[in-house]
């Protein structure tokens, strides 16, 4: 969606944050993990800020 709105840099940053979060094993139950949506959100924000 970010690419569609002409924000490719933001899209790339978010994609990297998602990759880092999932690589760290922070996953919701539907993906085989135990994290809550809030846990995943906090991890994504930390990855974006870190």
mmCIF file of the N, C-alpha and C atoms, coordinates in Angstrom:
data_MODEL
# 
_entry.id   MODEL 
# 
loop_
_atom_site.group_PDB 
_atom_site.id 
_atom_site.type_symbol 
_atom_site.label_atom_id 
_atom_site.label_alt_id 
_atom_site.label_comp_id 
_atom_site.label_asym_id 
_atom_site.label_entity_id 
_atom_site.label_seq_id 
_atom_site.pdbx_PDB_ins_code 
_atom_site.Cartn_x 
_atom_site.Cartn_y 
_atom_site.Cartn_z 
_atom_site.occupancy 
_atom_site.B_iso_or_equiv 
_atom_site.pdbx_formal_charge 
_atom_site.auth_seq_id 
_atom_site.auth_comp_id 
_atom_site.auth_asym_id 
_atom_site.auth_atom_id 
_atom_site.pdbx_PDB_model_num 
ATOM 1   N N  . UNK A 1 1  ? 0.826  -1.183  0.000  1.00 0.00 ? 1  UNK A N  1 
ATOM 2   C CA . UNK A 1 1  ? 0.000  0.000   0.000  1.00 0.00 ? 1  UNK A CA 1 
ATOM 3   C C  . UNK A 1 1  ? 0.876  1.254   0.000  1.00 0.00 ? 1  UNK A C  1 
ATOM 4   N N  . UNK A 1 2  ? 1.949  1.227   0.786  1.00 0.00 ? 2  UNK A N  1 
ATOM 5   C CA . UNK A 1 2  ? 2.834  2.397   0.827  1.00 0.00 ? 2  UNK A CA 1 
ATOM 6   C C  . UNK A 1 2  ? 3.463  2.668   -0.539 1.00 0.00 ? 2  UNK A C  1 
ATOM 7   N N  . UNK A 1 3  ? 3.850  1.606   -1.226 1.00 0.00 ? 3  UNK A N  1 
ATOM 8   C CA . UNK A 1 3  ? 4.401  1.792   -2.578 1.00 0.00 ? 3  UNK A CA 1 
ATOM 9   C C  . UNK A 1 3  ? 3.359  2.420   -3.492 1.00 0.00 ? 3  UNK A C  1 
ATOM 10  N N  . UNK A 1 4  ? 2.135  1.950   -3.373 1.00 0.00 ? 4  UNK A N  1 
ATOM 11  C CA . UNK A 1 4  ? 1.040  2.457   -4.191 1.00 0.00 ? 4  UNK A CA 1 
ATOM 12  C C  . UNK A 1 4  ? 0.856  3.959   -3.994 1.00 0.00 ? 4  UNK A C  1 
ATOM 13  N N  . UNK A 1 5  ? 1.080  4.426   -2.770 1.00 0.00 ? 5  UNK A N  1 
ATOM 14  C CA . UNK A 1 5  ? 0.935  5.848   -2.472 1.00 0.00 ? 5  UNK A CA 1 
ATOM 15  C C  . UNK A 1 5  ? 2.222  6.636   -2.725 1.00 0.00 ? 5  UNK A C  1 
ATOM 16  N N  . UNK A 1 6  ? 3.184  5.991   -3.379 1.00 0.00 ? 6  UNK A N  1 
ATOM 17  C CA . UNK A 1 6  ? 4.403  6.693   -3.749 1.00 0.00 ? 6  UNK A CA 1 
ATOM 18  C C  . UNK A 1 6  ? 5.408  6.834   -2.619 1.00 0.00 ? 6  UNK A C  1 
ATOM 19  N N  . UNK A 1 7  ? 5.382  5.904   -1.673 1.00 0.00 ? 7  UNK A N  1 
ATOM 20  C CA . UNK A 1 7  ? 6.280  5.946   -0.524 1.00 0.00 ? 7  UNK A CA 1 
ATOM 21  C C  . UNK A 1 7  ? 7.153  4.683   -0.469 1.00 0.00 ? 7  UNK A C  1 
ATOM 22  N N  . UNK A 1 8  ? 7.990  4.478   -1.479 1.00 0.00 ? 8  UNK A N  1 
ATOM 23  C CA . UNK A 1 8  ? 8.777  3.249   -1.526 1.00 0.00 ? 8  UNK A CA 1 
ATOM 24  C C  . UNK A 1 8  ? 9.787  3.113   -0.389 1.00 0.00 ? 8  UNK A C  1 
ATOM 25  N N  . UNK A 1 9  ? 10.343 4.215   0.095  1.00 0.00 ? 9  UNK A N  1 
ATOM 26  C CA . UNK A 1 9  ? 11.299 4.134   1.207  1.00 0.00 ? 9  UNK A CA 1 
ATOM 27  C C  . UNK A 1 9  ? 10.617 3.671   2.493  1.00 0.00 ? 9  UNK A C  1 
ATOM 28  N N  . UNK A 1 10 ? 9.445  4.205   2.750  1.00 0.00 ? 10 UNK A N  1 
ATOM 29  C CA . UNK A 1 10 ? 8.680  3.796   3.928  1.00 0.00 ? 10 UNK A CA 1 
ATOM 30  C C  . UNK A 1 10 ? 8.277  2.326   3.810  1.00 0.00 ? 10 UNK A C  1 
ATOM 31  N N  . UNK A 1 11 ? 7.921  1.905   2.621  1.00 0.00 ? 11 UNK A N  1 
ATOM 32  C CA . UNK A 1 11 ? 7.546  0.507   2.391  1.00 0.00 ? 11 UNK A CA 1 
ATOM 33  C C  . UNK A 1 11 ? 8.734  -0.410  2.670  1.00 0.00 ? 11 UNK A C  1 
ATOM 34  N N  . UNK A 1 12 ? 9.908  -0.010  2.227  1.00 0.00 ? 12 UNK A N  1 
ATOM 35  C CA . UNK A 1 12 ? 11.111 -0.821  2.448  1.00 0.00 ? 12 UNK A CA 1 
ATOM 36  C C  . UNK A 1 12 ? 11.453 -0.890  3.931  1.00 0.00 ? 12 UNK A C  1 
ATOM 37  N N  . UNK A 1 13 ? 11.328 0.230   4.649  1.00 0.00 ? 13 UNK A N  1 
ATOM 38  C CA . UNK A 1 13 ? 11.595 0.238   6.093  1.00 0.00 ? 13 UNK A CA 1 
ATOM 39  C C  . UNK A 1 13 ? 10.645 -0.693  6.828  1.00 0.00 ? 13 UNK A C  1 
ATOM 40  N N  . UNK A 1 14 ? 9.372  -0.634  6.472  1.00 0.00 ? 14 UNK A N  1 
ATOM 41  C CA . UNK A 1 14 ? 8.381  -1.487  7.130  1.00 0.00 ? 14 UNK A CA 1 
ATOM 42  C C  . UNK A 1 14 ? 8.646  -2.951  6.812  1.00 0.00 ? 14 UNK A C  1 
ATOM 43  N N  . UNK A 1 15 ? 9.000  -3.246  5.580  1.00 0.00 ? 15 UNK A N  1 
ATOM 44  C CA . UNK A 1 15 ? 9.287  -4.620  5.179  1.00 0.00 ? 15 UNK A CA 1 
ATOM 45  C C  . UNK A 1 15 ? 10.464 -5.171  5.980  1.00 0.00 ? 15 UNK A C  1 
ATOM 46  N N  . UNK A 1 16 ? 11.511 -4.372  6.156  1.00 0.00 ? 16 UNK A N  1 
ATOM 47  C CA . UNK A 1 16 ? 12.666 -4.800  6.950  1.00 0.00 ? 16 UNK A CA 1 
ATOM 48  C C  . UNK A 1 16 ? 12.278 -5.028  8.406  1.00 0.00 ? 16 UNK A C  1 
ATOM 49  N N  . UNK A 1 17 ? 11.414 -4.179  8.943  1.00 0.00 ? 17 UNK A N  1 
ATOM 50  C CA . UNK A 1 17 ? 10.961 -4.332  10.323 1.00 0.00 ? 17 UNK A CA 1 
ATOM 51  C C  . UNK A 1 17 ? 10.150 -5.615  10.482 1.00 0.00 ? 17 UNK A C  1 
ATOM 52  N N  . UNK A 1 18 ? 9.330  -5.917  9.502  1.00 0.00 ? 18 UNK A N  1 
ATOM 53  C CA . UNK A 1 18 ? 8.544  -7.157  9.537  1.00 0.00 ? 18 UNK A CA 1 
ATOM 54  C C  . UNK A 1 18 ? 9.469  -8.367  9.476  1.00 0.00 ? 18 UNK A C  1 
ATOM 55  N N  . UNK A 1 19 ? 10.461 -8.309  8.602  1.00 0.00 ? 19 UNK A N  1 
ATOM 56  C CA . UNK A 1 19 ? 11.418 -9.417  8.503  1.00 0.00 ? 19 UNK A CA 1 
ATOM 57  C C  . UNK A 1 19 ? 12.174 -9.606  9.806  1.00 0.00 ? 19 UNK A C  1 
ATOM 58  N N  . UNK A 1 20 ? 12.614 -8.522  10.435 1.00 0.00 ? 20 UNK A N  1 
ATOM 59  C CA . UNK A 1 20 ? 13.356 -8.612  11.692 1.00 0.00 ? 20 UNK A CA 1 
ATOM 60  C C  . UNK A 1 20 ? 12.480 -9.182  12.802 1.00 0.00 ? 20 UNK A C  1 
ATOM 61  N N  . UNK A 1 21 ? 11.236 -8.761  12.842 1.00 0.00 ? 21 UNK A N  1 
ATOM 62  C CA . UNK A 1 21 ? 10.311 -9.223  13.880 1.00 0.00 ? 21 UNK A CA 1 
ATOM 63  C C  . UNK A 1 21 ? 10.014 -10.714 13.728 1.00 0.00 ? 21 UNK A C  1 
ATOM 64  N N  . UNK A 1 22 ? 9.725  -11.136 12.526 1.00 0.00 ? 22 UNK A N  1 
ATOM 65  C CA . UNK A 1 22 ? 9.427  -12.554 12.321 1.00 0.00 ? 22 UNK A CA 1 
ATOM 66  C C  . UNK A 1 22 ? 10.681 -13.411 12.490 1.00 0.00 ? 22 UNK A C  1 
ATOM 67  N N  . UNK A 1 23 ? 11.838 -12.906 12.076 1.00 0.00 ? 23 UNK A N  1 
ATOM 68  C CA . UNK A 1 23 ? 13.093 -13.650 12.252 1.00 0.00 ? 23 UNK A CA 1 
ATOM 69  C C  . UNK A 1 23 ? 13.409 -13.840 13.729 1.00 0.00 ? 23 UNK A C  1 
ATOM 70  N N  . UNK A 1 24 ? 12.985 -12.886 14.551 1.00 0.00 ? 24 UNK A N  1 
ATOM 71  C CA . UNK A 1 24 ? 13.199 -12.984 15.996 1.00 0.00 ? 24 UNK A CA 1 
ATOM 72  C C  . UNK A 1 24 ? 12.208 -13.940 16.653 1.00 0.00 ? 24 UNK A C  1 
ATOM 73  N N  . UNK A 1 25 ? 11.297 -14.484 15.853 1.00 0.00 ? 25 UNK A N  1 
ATOM 74  C CA . UNK A 1 25 ? 10.326 -15.441 16.377 1.00 0.00 ? 25 UNK A CA 1 
ATOM 75  C C  . UNK A 1 25 ? 9.123  -14.803 17.037 1.00 0.00 ? 25 UNK A C  1 
ATOM 76  N N  . UNK A 1 26 ? 8.928  -13.530 16.822 1.00 0.00 ? 26 UNK A N  1 
ATOM 77  C CA . UNK A 1 26 ? 7.772  -12.840 17.395 1.00 0.00 ? 26 UNK A CA 1 
ATOM 78  C C  . UNK A 1 26 ? 6.630  -12.991 16.406 1.00 0.00 ? 26 UNK A C  1 
ATOM 79  N N  . UNK A 1 27 ? 5.801  -13.977 16.683 1.00 0.00 ? 27 UNK A N  1 
ATOM 80  C CA . UNK A 1 27 ? 4.722  -14.364 15.777 1.00 0.00 ? 27 UNK A CA 1 
ATOM 81  C C  . UNK A 1 27 ? 3.415  -14.514 16.545 1.00 0.00 ? 27 UNK A C  1 
ATOM 82  N N  . UNK A 1 28 ? 2.314  -14.185 15.889 1.00 0.00 ? 28 UNK A N  1 
ATOM 83  C CA . UNK A 1 28 ? 1.003  -14.423 16.477 1.00 0.00 ? 28 UNK A CA 1 
ATOM 84  C C  . UNK A 1 28 ? 0.650  -15.903 16.350 1.00 0.00 ? 28 UNK A C  1 
ATOM 85  N N  . UNK A 1 29 ? -0.366 -16.304 17.048 1.00 0.00 ? 29 UNK A N  1 
ATOM 86  C CA . UNK A 1 29 ? -0.753 -17.727 17.077 1.00 0.00 ? 29 UNK A CA 1 
ATOM 87  C C  . UNK A 1 29 ? -1.080 -18.278 15.696 1.00 0.00 ? 29 UNK A C  1 
ATOM 88  N N  . UNK A 1 30 ? -1.683 -17.456 14.845 1.00 0.00 ? 30 UNK A N  1 
ATOM 89  C CA . UNK A 1 30 ? -2.045 -17.948 13.512 1.00 0.00 ? 30 UNK A CA 1 
ATOM 90  C C  . UNK A 1 30 ? -0.816 -18.274 12.674 1.00 0.00 ? 30 UNK A C  1 
ATOM 91  N N  . UNK A 1 31 ? 0.346  -17.771 13.092 1.00 0.00 ? 31 UNK A N  1 
ATOM 92  C CA . UNK A 1 31 ? 1.599  -18.060 12.394 1.00 0.00 ? 31 UNK A CA 1 
ATOM 93  C C  . UNK A 1 31 ? 2.483  -19.014 13.192 1.00 0.00 ? 31 UNK A C  1 
ATOM 94  N N  . UNK A 1 32 ? 1.894  -19.629 14.220 1.00 0.00 ? 32 UNK A N  1 
ATOM 95  C CA . UNK A 1 32 ? 2.628  -20.616 15.006 1.00 0.00 ? 32 UNK A CA 1 
ATOM 96  C C  . UNK A 1 32 ? 3.341  -20.069 16.221 1.00 0.00 ? 32 UNK A C  1 
ATOM 97  N N  . UNK A 1 33 ? 3.120  -18.815 16.553 1.00 0.00 ? 33 UNK A N  1 
ATOM 98  C CA . UNK A 1 33 ? 3.766  -18.214 17.709 1.00 0.00 ? 33 UNK A CA 1 
ATOM 99  C C  . UNK A 1 33 ? 2.820  -18.065 18.879 1.00 0.00 ? 33 UNK A C  1 
ATOM 100 N N  . UNK A 1 34 ? 3.261  -17.306 19.848 1.00 0.00 ? 34 UNK A N  1 
ATOM 101 C CA . UNK A 1 34 ? 2.449  -17.083 21.047 1.00 0.00 ? 34 UNK A CA 1 
ATOM 102 C C  . UNK A 1 34 ? 2.249  -15.602 21.333 1.00 0.00 ? 34 UNK A C  1 
ATOM 103 N N  . UNK A 1 35 ? 2.797  -14.737 20.506 1.00 0.00 ? 35 UNK A N  1 
ATOM 104 C CA . UNK A 1 35 ? 2.707  -13.293 20.727 1.00 0.00 ? 35 UNK A CA 1 
ATOM 105 C C  . UNK A 1 35 ? 1.300  -12.778 20.456 1.00 0.00 ? 35 UNK A C  1 
ATOM 106 N N  . UNK A 1 36 ? 0.954  -11.749 21.184 1.00 0.00 ? 36 UNK A N  1 
ATOM 107 C CA . UNK A 1 36 ? -0.322 -11.075 20.929 1.00 0.00 ? 36 UNK A CA 1 
ATOM 108 C C  . UNK A 1 36 ? -0.117 -10.045 19.822 1.00 0.00 ? 36 UNK A C  1 
ATOM 109 N N  . UNK A 1 37 ? -1.194 -9.501  19.337 1.00 0.00 ? 37 UNK A N  1 
ATOM 110 C CA . UNK A 1 37 ? -1.104 -8.441  18.343 1.00 0.00 ? 37 UNK A CA 1 
ATOM 111 C C  . UNK A 1 37 ? -0.338 -7.258  18.915 1.00 0.00 ? 37 UNK A C  1 
ATOM 112 N N  . UNK A 1 38 ? -0.569 -6.959  20.185 1.00 0.00 ? 38 UNK A N  1 
ATOM 113 C CA . UNK A 1 38 ? 0.143  -5.864  20.836 1.00 0.00 ? 38 UNK A CA 1 
ATOM 114 C C  . UNK A 1 38 ? 1.642  -6.142  20.898 1.00 0.00 ? 38 UNK A C  1 
ATOM 115 N N  . UNK A 1 39 ? 2.025  -7.388  21.198 1.00 0.00 ? 39 UNK A N  1 
ATOM 116 C CA . UNK A 1 39 ? 3.441  -7.753  21.230 1.00 0.00 ? 39 UNK A CA 1 
ATOM 117 C C  . UNK A 1 39 ? 4.097  -7.526  19.868 1.00 0.00 ? 39 UNK A C  1 
ATOM 118 N N  . UNK A 1 40 ? 3.429  -7.957  18.832 1.00 0.00 ? 40 UNK A N  1 
ATOM 119 C CA . UNK A 1 40 ? 3.966  -7.809  17.477 1.00 0.00 ? 40 UNK A CA 1 
ATOM 120 C C  . UNK A 1 40 ? 4.061  -6.332  17.104 1.00 0.00 ? 40 UNK A C  1 
ATOM 121 N N  . UNK A 1 41 ? 3.051  -5.566  17.443 1.00 0.00 ? 41 UNK A N  1 
ATOM 122 C CA . UNK A 1 41 ? 3.061  -4.138  17.152 1.00 0.00 ? 41 UNK A CA 1 
ATOM 123 C C  . UNK A 1 41 ? 4.219  -3.448  17.842 1.00 0.00 ? 41 UNK A C  1 
ATOM 124 N N  . UNK A 1 42 ? 4.420  -3.761  19.126 1.00 0.00 ? 42 UNK A N  1 
ATOM 125 C CA . UNK A 1 42 ? 5.536  -3.167  19.872 1.00 0.00 ? 42 UNK A CA 1 
ATOM 126 C C  . UNK A 1 42 ? 6.872  -3.549  19.270 1.00 0.00 ? 42 UNK A C  1 
ATOM 127 N N  . UNK A 1 43 ? 7.000  -4.788  18.830 1.00 0.00 ? 43 UNK A N  1 
ATOM 128 C CA . UNK A 1 43 ? 8.255  -5.252  18.211 1.00 0.00 ? 43 UNK A CA 1 
ATOM 129 C C  . UNK A 1 43 ? 8.485  -4.546  16.882 1.00 0.00 ? 43 UNK A C  1 
ATOM 130 N N  . UNK A 1 44 ? 7.445  -4.344  16.109 1.00 0.00 ? 44 UNK A N  1 
ATOM 131 C CA . UNK A 1 44 ? 7.580  -3.631  14.833 1.00 0.00 ? 44 UNK A CA 1 
ATOM 132 C C  . UNK A 1 44 ? 7.998  -2.180  15.062 1.00 0.00 ? 44 UNK A C  1 
ATOM 133 N N  . UNK A 1 45 ? 7.391  -1.534  16.033 1.00 0.00 ? 45 UNK A N  1 
ATOM 134 C CA . UNK A 1 45 ? 7.742  -0.151  16.340 1.00 0.00 ? 45 UNK A CA 1 
ATOM 135 C C  . UNK A 1 45 ? 9.188  -0.066  16.804 1.00 0.00 ? 45 UNK A C  1 
ATOM 136 N N  . UNK A 1 46 ? 9.605  -1.021  17.638 1.00 0.00 ? 46 UNK A N  1 
ATOM 137 C CA . UNK A 1 46 ? 10.994 -1.037  18.105 1.00 0.00 ? 46 UNK A CA 1 
ATOM 138 C C  . UNK A 1 46 ? 11.951 -1.229  16.935 1.00 0.00 ? 46 UNK A C  1 
ATOM 139 N N  . UNK A 1 47 ? 11.603 -2.107  16.013 1.00 0.00 ? 47 UNK A N  1 
ATOM 140 C CA . UNK A 1 47 ? 12.461 -2.349  14.847 1.00 0.00 ? 47 UNK A CA 1 
ATOM 141 C C  . UNK A 1 47 ? 12.526 -1.109  13.954 1.00 0.00 ? 47 UNK A C  1 
ATOM 142 N N  . UNK A 1 48 ? 11.432 -0.400  13.833 1.00 0.00 ? 48 UNK A N  1 
ATOM 143 C CA . UNK A 1 48 ? 11.425 0.818   13.029 1.00 0.00 ? 48 UNK A CA 1 
ATOM 144 C C  . UNK A 1 48 ? 12.245 1.926   13.686 1.00 0.00 ? 48 UNK A C  1 
ATOM 145 N N  . UNK A 1 49 ? 12.244 1.960   15.001 1.00 0.00 ? 49 UNK A N  1 
ATOM 146 C CA . UNK A 1 49 ? 12.974 2.990   15.735 1.00 0.00 ? 49 UNK A CA 1 
ATOM 147 C C  . UNK A 1 49 ? 14.427 2.628   16.002 1.00 0.00 ? 49 UNK A C  1 
ATOM 148 N N  . UNK A 1 50 ? 14.744 1.340   15.837 1.00 0.00 ? 50 UNK A N  1 
ATOM 149 C CA . UNK A 1 50 ? 16.055 0.876   16.249 1.00 0.00 ? 50 UNK A CA 1 
ATOM 150 C C  . UNK A 1 50 ? 17.073 0.830   15.232 1.00 0.00 ? 50 UNK A C  1 
# 
